[in-house]
Amino acid sequence: MPSPATPRANRGPAAAADNRRALIAAAREVYAEEGLRAPFSAVAKRARVGQGSLYRHFPDRTALAVAVFEENVGDLEEYTAPPGRTIDDLLDRVVEQAVVSTAFIELITADIHDPRVLPLGERFGAVVTRLVQREHAAGRLGAHIEAADVLMAVGMLATEIARADPPARPAVADRARALFRAAFAPR
């Protein structure tokens, strides 16, 4: 077994899927610790793969951010699928993801019209639409609230978390959630 300081043995194309997973996990760590100022090469180093592998999988930071958010959206789709899940559950999960994805939030919002980013927004919009319909039917969400309102709230929440200093992020999330709870309540 290789030591943590030595690179993994080159297994060629057979290692592609493992390398991709390792790069995404490493990117989450590197950018959570250092933000966007971290060199792109630090991701390859943390994943213990060569830079060529990094660039084959992710030619730029946006491609890497898209891969991270594909996993995040997939998690949200699965997490919110059970009939008992609510918008509060969604917001809780978004907070969890945003706290460790702040640098990626900056990248994604800067490239919101990138054709690689658009499908993520569509998938997330479908999650929110499903939850809004469910919450309306259960009487837990005001009739004045539409999916677009929840999407805006999630965007505001993620942006505020990304802008806050790490120790302040839980308080920022709690404050935003209290505002949304009041605004979303049935009238």
C-alpha positions, 0 to 999 in steps of 0.5 A: 500500500502506498504511503500518503506522501507517494503518488498512487501507482498508474493504473491507466484508463482502469483508474479513471472512475476512481480518479474522478471520485478522488478529485471531487473529494479532494476538491471539496476539501481543498476549496473548503479549506483555502477557497478559490485562492487554492491552486488548481494543482492542489486538487490533484496533489490532494487526490494523489493523481497527476495533473494530467488526470485532473485536466482530463476530467476537469479542464477548468474550475467550473467543470469541477464545480459542476461535478461537485454540484451534480453530486449535491443535486443528486443528494437533494433529489434522493433526500427530498424524495420521501413523501414526508420531506419538507422545504425545511428539510431541503433548507437544512440539507442546502445549509449542510452542503453550502457550508462545505461548498462556499468556493463552488457557490462562487464559481457556479454563480459566476458562470450561471449561464454556462451550458454545463451549469444550466441542467443543474438549475433545472434539476434543482428547480424540479426538486423545489417544485415538487416540494412546494406542491407537496407543502401546499397540499399539506397546508404547511406553505402559504398559497402566496409562495411559488417555487420561484420564491423558494429558489430565490430564498435558497440562492440568498441562503447559499450566497450569505453562507458563502460570504460569511466568515466560517465561524458565523455561518451557522448563525447566518443560516439560522437567521435566514431560516427564521426569515424564510419560515415567517415569510413562507407560513400560511396566512 
